[in-house]
Amino acid sequence: MIEFQHVSKIYKGGKIAVDDVNISFDKGEFICFIGTSGSGKTTTMRMLNRMTDPTKGKVLIDGEDIQKTNPVELRRKIGYVIQNIGLMPHMTIRENITLVQKLLKVSQQERDKTAEKMIDLVELPREMLDRYPDELSGGQQQRIGVVRALAANQDIILMDEPFGALDPITRDALQDLVKDLQERLGKTIVFVTHDMDEALKLANRIAIMSEGKVIQFDTPENILRAPANEFVEELIGEDRLLQAKPDITRVEEVMLGNAITITPEKSLQEAIKLMREKRVDTLLVVDNSNVLKGFIDVETLDKMRGKVSSVGDILNPKVFSVKKTALLRDTLQRILKRGLKYVPVVDEQNRIVGILTRASLVDIVYDVIWGEETSITDAIEAVKPIEEGV
C-alpha cells in the first residue's frame, strides 16, 4: 500500500535529512520509525502527507505517486496525531472530532453520529462532546486526538511521538488503546517514536534510522534476535527485561486452559455456586460463542444479591484481555504494572482460549533470572505442569 522508492531529502547547504530510503509496507500494518534526534524519522513520515516533499525518489500510495496528488486533498485522506495533540481550543470536542468531516461537507446528523461513536470507542462519556479541550485532562485530550484522526474513516494514520509528554500510566493505557483500535479497525498506522519499548510493543515492523538512513527494517522479533549492527544493539539496550528469546515468546505458548466462564443469562445463585465449586472470586462472562463480554466479582455479586436476578445485570464490561499472539514480554509488563492476578487470553474474534496467571508468569521470570533454567522455554515447561495441576 505504501512504498518509498529511493527517497532522499536534502536541504539547502547540502544537509541530508533522509538518505535513499527504500522500503514498503502493506495495508493494516503498524509501522514504527525510531532513531535518535536528527535521524530522519519524522521527516520520512511527513513525506507521506506532503508536509515535506522528497528531493529525490518517489512516495507511492496504492501505486500512485503522491507528488501528483493535491496536498490538501491528500491530507484530508490521512489522519494525523501530534505530540501536543493540536485540538482547536475554541471548538467543542464534538467539533474537533468531526473537523475533517465538516470540511468534506458531511451532514450535521452524520457528524453527530460519528462523534458519539468515536467517543464511545475511547470510553469517555458522551457529555464531554459539548465541552472544550481545556476542560479535559491531558490524557483525555490525547484520546480525542486519536479518534479525531479516525473519525473521517481514513485508512492511513500518522502519529508523531503522540505520547511523549504523558505520564507513564496514561501513556501505557493509550498505547493499549491505539494498538487495539488499529487491530480492530484495520488501519495502517505510521508511528514515530524515540522509545524502543514503545516500538517493540506496538509495531508489526520497525524502521530503525540513523543519519537519514534506514539501518534495519524488520519485525520486533527479528530485530531482537538479530540486530543489524552495534547501533541497533545499543538502541535496544542490554537492560530490557526478558531480552532475546523471552521477547519472542508468544502468549499462547504459556497460557493455561482453565478459564472459568459463565453466560449472562445465568442466575446469581448459579454464579455463587460456580465460584464456590471452583474456589475463585471472579468469573469471566462470555456469550454462547465464547466471546468475552466482561466479568463479575464476588464483591459486586454480594452487594447486588436480591436486587437483580441475572449475571448480565451486574456484568462489568471493562475487562483487560490479551491476544494469544501477543508477545509475552508485553503481557508480563502489563500484568505487573496493573497488579492483576490473571488475564484472559482471546483469539482474533475475542473468544476466550485460555488464561494467564500472575503467579505462573512470575515463576517463569524468576526461573530465568535467578533459577536454574537457561531459557524461557525451559522455564515454561517447568512451571506449566505445576500450574495446570492446581
C-alpha positions in Angstrom: 0.0 0.0 0.0 2.8 2.4 0.8 6.2 2.5 -0.8 9.3 4.7 -0.6 11.4 4.3 -3.7 14.9 5.6 -3.1 13.7 8.6 -1.3 16.0 11.4 -0.2 15.5 14.8 1.4 18.4 17.3 1.0 18.1 20.8 2.4 19.9 24.0 1.3 23.5 23.8 2.1 23.6 20.1 1.3 22.3 18.8 4.6 21.0 15.3 4.1 18.0 14.6 6.3 16.8 11.4 4.6 19.2 9.3 2.6 17.9 6.8 0.0 15.1 5.3 1.9 13.7 2.3 0.0 11.0 0.4 2.0 7.4 -0.7 1.6 4.6 -1.9 3.8 1.1 -3.2 3.5 -2.4 -2.1 4.4 -3.2 -2.7 8.1 0.4 -2.8 9.3 1.6 -0.8 12.4 4.9 0.6 11.3 7.2 2.4 13.8 10.1 4.7 12.8 12.6 5.0 15.5 16.0 6.6 15.9 18.0 9.3 17.8 17.3 13.0 17.3 18.1 14.1 13.7 17.9 10.5 12.4 15.3 11.5 9.7 12.4 9.5 11.2 9.9 12.4 11.4 10.9 13.9 8.0 10.4 10.5 6.4 6.9 10.1 7.9 5.9 13.7 7.0 6.6 12.9 3.3 3.5 10.7 3.4 1.1 13.6 3.6 3.4 16.0 1.7 4.2 18.2 4.7 7.6 17.6 3.3 8.4 16.7 -0.3 11.3 14.5 -1.3 14.3 15.9 -3.1 14.8 12.6 -4.9 12.8 9.4 -5.3 9.1 8.7 -5.1 6.5 8.0 -2.4 3.7 5.8 -3.6 0.3 5.1 -2.0 -1.7 2.3 -3.7 0.7 2.5 -6.6 0.2 6.3 -7.2 2.9 8.9 -6.9 1.6 11.3 -4.3 3.6 14.2 -5.9 0.8 14.1 -8.5 -1.9 14.5 -5.8 -3.1 17.8 -4.5 -1.6 18.1 -1.0 -4.7 19.4 0.7 -6.8 16.6 -0.8 -4.1 14.1 0.3 -4.1 15.4 3.9 -7.8 15.0 4.2 -7.4 11.3 3.4 -4.7 10.8 6.0 -5.2 11.1 9.8 -2.5 12.9 11.8 -1.9 12.9 15.5 0.9 15.0 17.0 2.6 15.2 20.4 0.9 18.4 21.6 -2.5 17.0 20.4 -3.4 20.0 18.3 -7.1 20.3 19.4 -8.7 23.6 18.4 -9.3 25.4 21.8 -12.2 27.4 20.5 -14.1 24.3 19.3 -16.0 21.8 21.3 -14.9 18.2 21.5 -17.7 17.3 19.1 -16.4 19.9 16.6 -12.8 18.8 17.0 -13.6 15.2 16.3 -15.6 15.9 13.2 -13.5 18.7 11.8 -12.4 16.8 8.7 -15.9 15.6 8.1 -17.1 19.2 8.1 -14.5 20.1 5.5 -15.8 17.2 3.4 -19.3 18.6 3.8 -20.7 15.7 5.7 -24.2 16.4 7.1 -24.5 17.6 10.8 -26.6 14.5 11.6 -23.9 12.1 10.3 -21.2 14.2 12.1 -23.1 13.8 15.4 -23.3 10.0 14.9 -19.6 9.9 14.2 -18.8 12.0 17.3 -20.8 9.7 19.5 -19.3 6.5 18.0 -15.7 7.9 18.4 -16.0 9.0 22.0 -17.6 5.6 22.8 -14.5 3.9 21.3 -12.2 5.6 23.8 -14.6 5.0 26.7 -15.3 8.7 27.5 -18.8 9.9 28.5 -20.8 11.5 25.6 -21.5 14.5 27.8 -17.8 15.5 27.1 -18.7 16.2 23.4 -20.0 19.6 24.3 -17.1 20.6 26.5 -13.9 22.4 25.3 -10.4 21.0 25.3 -9.2 22.9 28.4 -11.9 21.2 30.4 -10.3 17.8 29.8 -7.2 16.2 31.3 -4.1 15.7 29.1 -4.8 12.0 28.7 -8.4 12.7 27.8 -7.4 15.3 25.2 -4.9 12.8 23.7 -7.7 10.2 23.4 -9.7 12.8 21.5 -6.7 13.5 19.3 -6.5 9.8 18.4 -10.2 9.4 17.5 -10.2 12.6 15.6 -7.7 11.0 13.2 -10.1 8.0 12.9 -13.3 10.0 12.5 -13.1 10.6 8.8 -12.5 6.9 8.2 -9.1 7.5 6.8 -7.1 4.3 6.1 -3.7 5.8 7.0 -3.0 7.4 10.3 0.3 9.3 11.0 1.4 9.6 14.7 4.4 11.8 15.6 5.5 10.9 19.1 1.9 11.3 20.3 2.5 10.1 23.9 5.9 11.6 24.6 4.6 14.3 27.0 2.3 12.0 29.1 2.9 10.3 32.4 3.9 6.6 32.2 0.5 5.2 33.4 -1.5 7.3 30.9 1.0 6.6 28.2 0.7 2.8 28.7 -3.1 3.0 28.6 -3.1 5.0 25.4 -0.6 2.6 23.8 -3.0 -0.3 24.6 -5.9 1.8 23.2 -4.2 2.6 19.9 -3.0 -0.9 19.3 -6.5 -2.3 20.0 -8.2 0.2 17.7 -5.6 -0.4 14.9 -6.2 -4.1 15.1 -10.0 -3.9 15.3 -10.4 -1.2 12.6 -7.6 -2.5 10.2 -5.9 0.9 9.9 -2.4 1.5 8.7 -0.5 3.4 11.3 2.9 5.0 10.8 4.2 5.9 14.2 7.3 8.0 15.1 9.0 7.3 18.5 12.3 7.5 20.2 11.3 4.9 22.7 12.3 1.3 21.8 10.0 -0.2 24.4 7.1 1.6 22.7 8.2 0.5 19.2 8.6 -3.2 20.3 5.2 -3.1 22.0 3.2 -1.5 19.1 4.8 -2.3 15.8 4.3 -5.1 13.3 7.6 -3.8 11.8 10.2 -1.3 12.9 12.3 1.0 10.7 15.4 1.9 12.7 17.1 5.1 11.3 20.4 6.8 11.8 21.8 9.8 9.9 18.9 9.7 7.4 19.4 6.0 6.5 17.2 3.0 7.4 19.6 0.7 9.2 17.2 -2.1 9.8 13.5 -2.7 8.8 12.1 -5.8 10.3 9.7 -7.3 12.8 10.4 -6.8 16.5 11.2 -10.5 16.9 13.8 -10.4 14.1 15.4 -7.2 15.4 15.7 -8.6 18.8 17.0 -11.9 17.5 19.5 -10.4 15.0 20.3 -6.7 15.4 21.9 -5.4 12.2 24.8 -3.7 13.9 26.2 -2.2 17.1 24.0 0.9 16.7 20.8 -1.2 16.8 22.2 -3.2 19.7 22.8 0.0 21.7 19.3 1.3 20.8 17.7 -2.0 22.1 19.8 -1.8 25.3 21.0 -4.6 27.5 18.8 -3.8 30.4 15.4 -4.7 29.0 13.5 -7.5 30.8 13.5 -10.9 29.1 15.6 -9.9 26.1 16.2 -12.1 23.0 14.4 -15.5 23.5 11.9 -14.2 26.1 11.0 -11.3 23.8 9.8 -13.6 21.0 7.7 -15.9 23.1 4.0 -15.7 22.4 1.2 -15.7 25.0 -0.3 -18.8 23.5 2.9 -20.7 24.4 2.4 -20.1 28.1 -1.3 -19.7 28.6 -3.3 -22.2 30.7 -6.6 -23.7 29.5 -8.6 -23.3 32.7 -10.5 -20.0 32.3 -13.7 -20.2 34.4 -16.7 -18.7 32.5 -20.4 -18.1 32.8 -23.0 -16.7 30.4 -25.1 -13.5 31.1 -28.5 -15.2 31.4 -27.3 -17.4 34.4 -28.7 -16.5 37.8 -26.7 -15.0 40.6 -27.3 -18.2 42.6 -25.7 -20.2 39.8 -22.7 -17.8 39.8 -22.3 -18.2 43.5 -22.4 -22.0 43.2 -19.8 -21.9 40.4 -17.5 -19.6 42.4 -17.7 -21.9 45.4 -17.0 -25.1 43.3 -14.0 -23.6 41.5 -12.8 -21.6 44.6 -12.5 -18.3 42.7 -13.7 -14.8 43.4 -14.2 -13.7 39.8 -15.9 -15.2 36.8 -15.4 -14.3 33.2 -18.6 -13.6 31.3 -19.0 -15.0 27.7 -21.8 -15.3 25.2 -22.9 -18.6 23.6 -20.0 -18.3 21.1 -17.5 -18.0 24.0 -16.8 -14.3 23.1 -15.6 -12.4 26.1 -18.1 -9.8 27.3 -16.8 -8.8 30.8 -16.5 -10.2 34.3 -18.3 -10.3 37.7 -16.7 -10.5 41.1 -17.8 -11.7 44.4 -18.0 -8.2 46.0 -20.4 -6.9 43.4 -22.4 -10.2 43.5 -22.8 -9.9 47.2 -23.8 -6.3 47.1 -26.4 -6.8 44.3 -27.9 -10.1 45.5 -31.6 -9.7 46.0 -31.7 -6.5 43.8 -31.0 -8.1 40.4 -31.5 -11.7 39.1 -29.0 -12.5 36.4 -25.3 -12.3 35.7 -25.9 -9.9 32.8 -27.4 -7.3 35.3 -24.1 -6.9 37.1 -21.7 -7.6 34.2 -18.6 -5.2 34.2 -17.6 -4.9 30.5 -14.2 -3.3 31.4 -12.1 -6.5 31.4 -8.5 -6.4 30.4 -7.5 -9.2 28.0 -4.6 -10.0 25.7 -4.4 -11.6 22.2 -3.0 -15.1 22.1 -0.4 -13.9 19.5 0.8 -11.0 21.8 4.4 -11.1 23.0 4.9 -12.5 26.5 7.2 -9.6 27.3 4.4 -7.0 26.8 1.9 -9.1 28.7 4.2 -9.5 31.6 4.8 -5.8 31.8 1.1 -5.1 31.7 0.2 -7.6 34.4 2.9 -6.4 36.8 2.1 -2.7 36.2 -1.6 -3.2 36.8 -1.3 -5.6 39.7 -3.6 -8.1 38.0 -3.9 -11.6 39.4 -4.9 -13.1 36.0 -5.6 -12.1 32.4 -7.9 -13.8 30.0 -6.4 -14.7 26.6 -8.5 -14.2 23.5 -8.3 -15.0 19.8 -8.8 -12.6 16.9 -12.6 -12.9 17.3 -12.3 -12.1 21.1 -13.2 -15.6 22.1 -11.6 -16.9 25.2 -8.9 -19.5 24.5 -7.1 -19.6 27.9 -5.8 -17.6 30.8 -2.6 -16.3 32.2 -2.0 -16.0 35.9 0.4 -13.6 37.6 1.8 -16.4 39.7 2.8 -18.5 36.7 4.4 -15.6 34.9 6.4 -14.5 38.0 7.6 -18.1 38.4 8.8 -18.1 34.8 10.7 -14.8 35.2 12.3 -15.9 38.5 13.4 -19.2 37.0 15.1 -17.5 34.0 16.7 -14.7 36.0 17.6 -16.4 39.3 16.9 -20.1 38.9 18.4 -23.0 37.1 16.6 -22.5 33.8 18.7 -21.0 31.0 15.9 -20.0 28.7 12.2 -19.0 29.0 11.2 -22.1 27.1 12.8 -24.3 29.7 11.1 -22.3 32.5 7.7 -22.6 30.8 8.0 -26.3 30.7 9.0 -26.4 34.4 6.1 -24.2 35.6 3.2 -25.2 33.3 2.6 -28.7 34.7 2.5 -27.3 38.3 0.0 -24.6 37.3 -2.2 -27.0 35.4 -2.3 -29.4 38.3 -3.5 -26.8 40.8 
